[in-house]
Amino acid sequence: MTNSAAEGPAVGFQGVHFRVNGRSLITGLSMEIHRGETMVLLGRSGSGKTTVVKLINGLLHPSEGAVMVEDRTTSAWDPVQLRRRTGYVIQEGGLFPHFTVERNVGLIPRLEGWPKERIKARVDEVLSMVGLDPNEFRGRYPHELSGGQRQLVGVARALAGDPPLLLMDEPFGSLDPITRDEIQHEFLGLLRRVRKTTILVTHDVREALLLSTRIALLDLGKLVGVYSPQGFLHSNDTVARQYAGALRTGKEKMRLSGDSNEPS
């Protein structure tokens, strides 16, 4: 049986403003995030991307307007229940250093009162889902993991309670370029399998183009536009064109560097 919540957007912003001490961090934000899509929030540092994420999970509340999650304003949700329905991933995974991988990943199921055997099975399931062998990694501590492995454990923890919404704030920003590329491609495959509604924050245009269903471009707290990846590359908007130009410049530099290293 269907209901209106199942048919509506996963997240909606309705004329949202957010101010701190009279300073506007978000101005007039209106957009919808569809169920099952990956919406990438792209913008420079200070553009308001992280603020948008915190407005979704109720860590912040709008000064004006409304943020809707499953057709209910964030202020109408019980804060604990809202956050347990939103898996949250940050740089380095935000793991508890004194917890094993198993305890870190099983945190939300334990808080929800799941039986021990069900928690263990779910921990093994989500570790396998992100490409980590449960038998090898279950008993390790965060300091015994590489940066990429810690990030994957963070993703597994966010998925463990099977939340409908996944929030990711610069999740791959601290990784070296090679590991970052590997993790991005692994994560893209994971997104296609689990089909969660995902909001991912980045300032990396290549990451946005690779992972997104759509891209929401923010600049100085305002929404510039929402684009498909191809639409973003061909947009006539000045800010979007700057990103596309930077992407082309980077590729050209790589070509020139490659040419200079070719044997004569």
N, C-alpha and C positions, 0 to 999 in steps of 0.2 A: 504494500500500500504506500502511496506517495503522499507527501504533505508539502505545504508551501515552503518550509525550511529546506527540504530536499531539492526544491526546484529553483530557489533563489541563488544569488551569488554566495560564495563562501565568505567573502569580506566585502564591505562597502564603506566608502568614505563619502559623507554628505556635507559638503561645505565646511570642512574641518579647518579650524585655526588653532594653533597652539602657541602660547606666549609664556615667557618666563621673565618676570620683572619688567614687563612692558615691551620686551624684545620678541618679535615674531620669529619663531623657528619654522612653523608651517603656516601657509597662507592660502585659504580657499581651496583646500584639496577635495576634489570629487572624482572618484573612480570606483570601479567594481573589479574584483578579482574572482574569476570563474572557478568553479569546483574542478579539481584535477589538473589545473594548469600550473606552470611555473612562471610566476611573475618576478622578473628581476628589477629591483630598484637600483638604478644606475645614476651616479652623480659624483661630483667632487666631494672631498671632505668638507663638512659643514653645510651640505645641501639639504639635510633633513632626513636622510635615509634611515638611520638608526632610530630617530624619533618616531618615524612612521611605524616601524616594527614594534616599538614600545607602546604605541597607541593601540596596536592590534591586540596585544596580550594583556592590556590593562595595567601595565606598569606606569603609564601616563594616561591622563584623561584630557580630552579636547577642551580648550577654552571656549570654543564655539563649535556648533555643528555636532554631528554624531558619527561614531564608528560602529558599524554593524558587523557582528560575527554570527553567521547562521541566522540572519534576520532578527537578531536581538542586539540592542545596544550593549557596548562593553560595560556600561555602568549598571545594566540590569543583570549581568552575570554575577554569580558568586566568583570572586577573584581566584580562589583556589581551583575551582572546577574549570574556569576558563583557561588557566595556565596548564592544567593537566590535559586539556584538549589541544594544546599547541606545543609540539615538540620544538625545542629551542637549541640551536647550535651556534656557538661562537668560535673565535679563533682558539686553536689548541684544544678545542673540545670542552673546556671548562670542567675538567674531571677533578674529582676529589682525590688528592694525592695519597691519602691513607686508606683508600678503598681499592680493592682489587678490581680488575676489569668487570668481573661478574657482579660485584656489588654496585659499581658505578652504573652499569647497564640496567640492572634490575631495580634501580631506585624507585621509579614511579610505580611499577607493579607492586613493590613492597608497600609503598604509601597507600596504594589502592586496596591493600589487604588480600592480594592474590595468594593462593596456596603455594607452598614452597616448590612443589614439583612443577606447577604451571609456570612459575617464575623461571626456574632452571631451564625448562623447555623453550620458553620465549627468549631468554638470553642467548641460548645456543642458536636459535632460529635467526635472530637479528644479526648476531656476529657472522654467521654464515652468509647472510644476505649482503653484508658489506664486504665480504671477501676475506674474513679473518677466521681461521680454524679455531673453533671453540676449545678444543683439547689443548691447543698450543697457547692460546691467549687468555683463557678464562681466569687463571690464577695469577696473572701478571699484575704489577702495579704500574701506574702511569710513567714513572721514571724509567721503567724497563722497556718502554716503547719508543719507536721513532716518532717524529712529528706527524708524518702521514698516518701512522697507526693510531696515534692519539686522536687525530681528527676523525678517523673512521669509527673509533669507539664512541666518540661524541655523537656521531650520526646514529649509531646503533642505539645509544641511550635515548635519543630523541624519538626513535621509532618504537621503542620497547612497549610503551603503553598503547600502541596503535592509535595515535591521535589523528584526527582528520586534517589537521593543519600543521605545517612544518615551517618554522621561521629560522632563517640562517643569516647571521650577521657577519659578513666578511669571513666565511668559514675557512677559506683556503689562503687567506692573505699572508700568513706567517710561514708558508711552506716555500722551499726552494723551487725554482722554475720547473725542474724536471719532475719532482714529486708532485707539484701542483698540477701539472698537465696530466699525469697518470691518475691522480685522485679525481680530477674533473671528469675524465672519461669514464672512470668507474662509477662515479656518482650519476652521470647521465644515464648509464644503463640501469642503475638502481631506480631512478625516477620513472623510467619507462615501465619498470616492473611493478612498483608499489602504487603509482598514480595518486600520490598525495597532492593536495593543494599546497604549493610551496611558494614562499616569498623569500627571495634571496637578495641580500644587499651586497653590492660590489661597486668599485670604481674602475674595474677592469673591463674594457669594452669587449675584448676577446672572450672573456668568461661569460659576459652577458649574451653574446651572440651564440655561443656554444650551448648554454644550458636553458635559455629562456623559451617559453611559449610566446610571451610578450615582454616588452621592455617598457617600464615606466621611467622616464627621464626626469630627474629633479634638478632644479638649479635655484639656490638661495631660498629654499623652502617652498618653492612653487613647482607645480607640475607643468613641465614643458609640453609633454605629450605622451601618449601610449602607442606603441608601435609593435608590429611583427618584426622579427629580426631583419627580414629583407626590407620592410618599410622603413626601418630605422636607418639602414645604410643608404637609402635613396631619398631620405627626408630633405626638404628644403629649409627646415628650421635651422637657424644659425648655430644653436648649441649642439644639436645633433650632428650637423656638418663638421663641427670641430672634432667630435669624437671619430667620425668616419675619416676625416683627414689625418688624424693622429694614427689611425689604424693603417692607412695607406702609407704614411711616412715610415712607420715601423717596418712594414714589409719591404719598402724600397731600401731602407738601411740594411736589412738582412740580405737583400739581393746584392747590393754593392759590396757588403762584407764578404759574401760568398764568392763574388767575382774576383775580389782582390786576393783571395786565397787559392784560386785555381792555378794549377801548374801552367807555366808558359810553354 
